[in-house]
Structure formats: structure tokens, C-alpha cells
């Protein structure tokens, strides 16, 4: 059985609300890990050169050196994990860490432009600096992975892009701007907006998404932004959007990939413990992992 290796990315520099930098440590210190019924280890928690508690910076280019640094270290850590035939699970931190996660996975698997990715998120995360209203880099990682945006991140471990648009799909989108929507439409990325998910059901949408990311690829991953879920069920996020995914539909659907060897890695991001209520979001993270990872003996 493949061992699960947790890697924390304790950074909020990509976001406007920076308390996501606390997420990995709060999750690691919870009681959940000790009770998990699968083989796991916590490899490390990576911290930015300076935290948002140490210095104050506005969103935008001034945060870029900190983002470049932690994305590069996450990429190397993920790659090392895969080289030991273990499954990396990245716990964020804000969603810009996805640049490090998936660049590292794809580089480690030698699967450039042959890797699939399901992006579960309330947002498209497909801005560039030319289209973003906020200048926050956590609104840009998917565009970067597809080869559009800040060159230092697009080319993090080699000349980008690392993903092809036909191997990517988004689920749960309901908050976005025209610029990023135009980019994904032009590229032909499949988007399952929240209205389609509600009409067809998450299970049907997830099955279609899996078919997309497993066609002509050497593996796939899941990038789960907790703000994809309804804020009533996941209040501990930095950028909540109303009318999100429901746990009762999502969690049972995840079980179908529990023993899929093509699932090479996944990440859970944007946990903001300062905004959580009665640990609802923390419990959700636990339940996502329990439904995604096979127990000992399975």
C-alpha cells in the first residue's frame, strides 16, 4: 500500500486574507491524524521567508519573492516524495501553492502536458496580472499551470506550461470575473459551474470529470479549495462564496477514487482556522481524507 506523505505549506502570501498561513499547523496539531486508519507520515511544514505576522505587504508584486520561494520548495518536496513511490498530500495555505504542488508532481512523474487535474473551487483561479482586480496571486495558479502569467512561476522547474487545457476541469465554480472566464473559454477548459452540479448531481459531474482527466494522461490529481463548499459547512476559508457544494454529495463520490493508482497526489487548501466555527472546516478536511485514502488492508 502506498504511504500518504503530508506536506504543509504555511503561507498566505497569495491571498488578501493571510491567516491561511496558520492552517497546516492547526491541522497537524489536531487529534485527527493519530486516528487515521491509513499509512501516513508528516514529512514537513514549509514556511515562507517571512510570515504575514512578521511583515505587512499589499497583494501583488511585492509578495512574489515569498511566493516563488515557497512554491519552489513545495515542488521539490513533492517531487522527492514521488521518487520514493509515496503519495504526496499538500495541506495549505493559500491556493497559489498549487503552482508548486502540480509543477513538482508533473516534473517528478515526467508527465509534462500529460497529466490530468480536477480543480474543485468556488473560483476559477485563472487570472493574470492583466485581468486581476485584486492582484492577489491565489487567483492565478490555474492560469500559471496552463502557461499564462508570471514567468518565474510558469517556468518554476522548467519551461512551462505543465498542463494542457483538455486535461483539466473545474467543479463548483460560482464566483469569477470576465477576464479569467475568457481565458478558460478560449483554451477550452471544461467548467462544471455550480448550476450544472446542482442539476445533475455531484456524482455524475465527478464521473465525467474523471473521464476527462484520465484520457490520454499518465495520472491525475485533485486540487480541493475548501471554499468550494457551502460556507455554512466550511466557514473556515478566506474567500467564501454562497451556495456551494454539499458534503453529503461530495464525500461519498470521492470514495470511487480511493484505490485508483492513477491518482498520484492531491491538495487541500485555503483553510483559515481563525474563521472556522466549531471546527466545522477542520472536520471537513478529516472527512475528505477519510474518503480519499484507503485504510490499512483495503
QUIVEN-V159179 format. One record per residue. N is the residue number from 1. PSI is psi as a letter, one per 40 degrees, with the letter a starting at -180 (999 if undefined). D_CENTER is the distance of its C-alpha to the mean C-alpha in whole Angstrom. Layout:
# QUIVEN-V159179
n = (N,N)
psi = (PSI,PSI)
d_center = (D_CENTER,D_CENTER)
This chain:
# QUIVEN-V159179
n = (1,2,3,4,5,6,7,8,9,10,11,12,13,14,15,16,17,18,19,20,21,22,23,24,25,26,27,28,29,30,31,32,33,34,35,36,37,38,39,40,41,42,43,44,45,46,47,48,49,50,51,52,53,54,55,56,57,58,59,60,61,62,63,64,65,66,67,68,69,70,71,72,73,74,75,76,77,78,79,80,81,82,83,84,85,86,87,88,89,90,91,92,93,94,95,96,97,98,99,100,101,102,103,104,105,106,107,108,109,110,111,112,113,114,115,116,117,118,119,120,121,122,123,124,125,126,127,128,129,130,131,132,133,134,135,136,137,138,139,140,141,142,143,144,145,146,147,148,149,150,151,152,153,154,155,156,157,158,159,160,161,162,163,164,165,166,167,168,169,170,171,172,173,174,175,176,177,178,179,180,181,182,183,184,185,186,187,188,189,190,191,192,193,194,195,196,197,198,199,200,201,202,203,204,205,206,207,208,209,210,211,212,213,214,215,216,217,218,219,220,221,222,223,224,225,226,227,228,229,230,231,232,233,234,235,236,237,238,239,240,241,242,243,244,245,246,247,248,249,250,251,252,253,254,255,256,257,258,259,260,261,262,263,264,265,266,267,268,269,270,271,272,273,274,275,276,277,278,279,280,281,282,283,284,285,286,287,288,289,290,291,292,293,294,295,296,297,298)
psi = (h,h,h,h,h,h,h,h,g,g,h,e,d,e,i,d,h,e,e,e,e,e,d,d,d,d,d,d,e,i,e,d,d,d,e,h,f,i,h,i,i,h,d,i,h,h,i,i,d,i,i,e,d,d,i,h,i,i,i,a,d,d,e,d,d,d,d,d,d,d,d,d,d,d,d,d,d,d,d,d,d,d,e,e,f,i,h,h,h,h,h,i,i,i,e,e,d,d,d,d,d,d,d,d,d,d,d,d,e,f,f,h,e,f,i,i,h,h,h,h,i,d,i,d,f,f,i,i,d,d,e,h,e,d,e,h,e,e,e,e,d,d,d,d,d,e,e,h,a,h,d,d,d,d,f,d,e,i,h,i,i,e,i,i,d,e,e,i,i,i,h,e,h,e,h,i,i,d,d,d,d,d,d,d,d,d,d,f,h,h,h,g,i,d,d,d,d,d,d,d,i,d,d,d,d,d,d,d,d,d,d,d,e,e,h,f,i,f,i,i,i,h,h,h,h,e,e,d,i,h,d,d,d,g,e,g,i,d,g,i,h,i,f,a,i,h,d,d,d,d,d,d,d,d,d,e,e,d,f,h,e,e,h,d,i,i,i,h,i,f,h,g,d,d,e,i,h,f,f,d,d,d,d,d,d,d,d,d,d,d,e,d,h,h,i,h,e,999)
d_center = (24,21,20,16,16,13,13,12,11,14,13,14,15,13,14,17,17,17,17,13,14,16,14,13,17,18,16,17,21,21,23,20,20,24,24,21,23,21,22,19,20,18,18,18,16,16,17,18,21,22,20,21,23,25,25,25,24,23,20,20,22,23,20,19,21,18,15,17,18,15,13,16,16,13,13,17,16,13,16,19,17,17,21,22,21,18,15,12,10,8,8,8,10,9,6,8,7,5,9,10,8,9,12,13,13,14,17,18,18,20,18,18,18,18,15,13,10,9,7,8,8,12,12,12,10,13,16,18,20,23,21,19,21,20,19,16,14,10,12,12,9,10,13,13,12,15,17,18,18,19,20,20,16,17,19,17,18,21,22,19,17,15,14,17,17,18,16,13,13,11,12,13,14,17,17,17,20,22,21,18,19,22,20,18,21,23,20,21,17,17,16,17,17,18,22,21,19,22,25,24,22,18,20,21,18,16,19,19,16,16,19,18,15,18,21,22,19,19,16,13,9,7,3,5,5,9,11,11,13,17,18,21,18,16,17,16,13,14,14,15,17,20,20,17,16,18,17,21,19,16,16,19,18,15,18,19,17,18,20,19,19,17,14,13,10,7,5,5,5,8,11,14,17,20,19,19,22,24,20,19,15,16,18,15,13,16,16,13,14,17,17,14,16,20,23,25,28,26)
